[in-house]
Amino acid sequence: MTLRTQRIAILVIVAVFLYGGAYLIFRTTHLTRIGEVGEFEYEIIVPRSQLALYYLFRPLVYLDSAATGVHCHIGPHRPAITTSSH
């Protein structure tokens, strides 16, 4: 491997670690617990003013969701609409 190839490989590795670290910070600051007391459901809620971050981290959100079950969406969480029969 040439010196130039080694430098490119190191830059790619550093970029991947920085991207992953930035996602962890994003995830930590946007993680919200939802659900009733006793339930441990979490979602990453992204304000509409931060759409660029949502799309920047979207590939990692898919991996995170598959691994942990934590979902991500834009805007505040809205509880499911339930209808009651009278």
Legacy VTK file of the C-alpha trace (Angstrom):
# vtk DataFile Version 3.0
C-alpha trace
ASCII
DATASET POLYDATA
POINTS 86 float
0.000 0.000 0.000
1.397 3.360 -0.963
1.681 6.301 1.384
-1.117 8.117 -0.442
-3.464 5.131 -0.117
-2.652 4.865 3.585
-3.458 8.527 4.128
-6.767 8.188 2.292
-7.638 5.094 4.353
-6.839 6.940 7.589
-8.939 9.929 6.511
-11.886 7.659 5.692
-11.604 5.889 9.050
-11.417 9.207 10.920
-14.419 10.538 8.957
-16.469 7.430 9.816
-15.612 7.770 13.517
-16.473 11.480 13.510
-19.790 10.768 11.755
-20.628 8.024 14.254
-19.636 10.198 17.203
-21.695 13.100 15.923
-24.683 10.745 15.554
-24.281 9.553 19.149
-24.336 13.163 20.345
-27.385 13.863 18.139
-29.134 10.729 19.439
-28.382 11.529 23.081
-29.653 15.100 22.844
-32.854 14.195 20.950
-33.881 10.951 22.692
-37.267 11.167 24.413
-39.106 8.597 26.509
-42.687 8.057 25.454
-45.507 5.838 26.606
-47.192 5.135 29.884
-45.470 4.785 33.246
-43.606 1.494 33.376
-43.099 1.287 29.631
-39.650 1.900 28.262
-40.232 3.176 24.759
-37.933 5.785 23.321
-37.986 7.888 20.173
-35.599 10.325 18.598
-37.653 13.437 17.927
-36.168 15.969 15.525
-37.567 19.513 15.444
-38.568 20.782 12.014
-35.891 23.453 12.341
-33.211 20.725 12.250
-34.232 18.832 9.117
-30.680 18.917 7.756
-29.518 16.845 10.746
-32.391 14.425 10.246
-31.340 13.736 6.663
-27.617 13.757 7.478
-28.009 10.991 10.064
-30.779 9.048 8.309
-28.517 6.098 7.323
-27.463 5.600 10.946
-31.054 6.003 12.142
-31.989 2.916 10.084
-29.180 0.898 11.699
-30.036 2.214 15.158
-33.708 1.398 14.733
-32.952 -2.146 13.592
-30.535 -2.726 16.477
-32.367 -1.012 19.350
-35.964 -0.479 18.236
-35.668 3.282 18.755
-37.555 5.142 16.034
-36.908 8.619 14.703
-39.371 11.136 13.343
-39.817 14.813 12.677
-41.901 16.867 15.076
-43.347 16.101 18.494
-44.736 12.698 19.374
-48.483 12.424 19.053
-50.284 9.682 20.944
-52.322 7.253 18.888
-55.934 8.234 18.335
-58.210 5.734 19.993
-61.930 5.507 19.609
-64.111 4.311 22.422
-67.409 2.610 21.861
-70.259 3.901 23.992
LINES 1 87
86 0 1 2 3 4 5 6 7 8 9 10 11 12 13 14 15 16 17 18 19 20 21 22 23 24 25 26 27 28 29 30 31 32 33 34 35 36 37 38 39 40 41 42 43 44 45 46 47 48 49 50 51 52 53 54 55 56 57 58 59 60 61 62 63 64 65 66 67 68 69 70 71 72 73 74 75 76 77 78 79 80 81 82 83 84 85
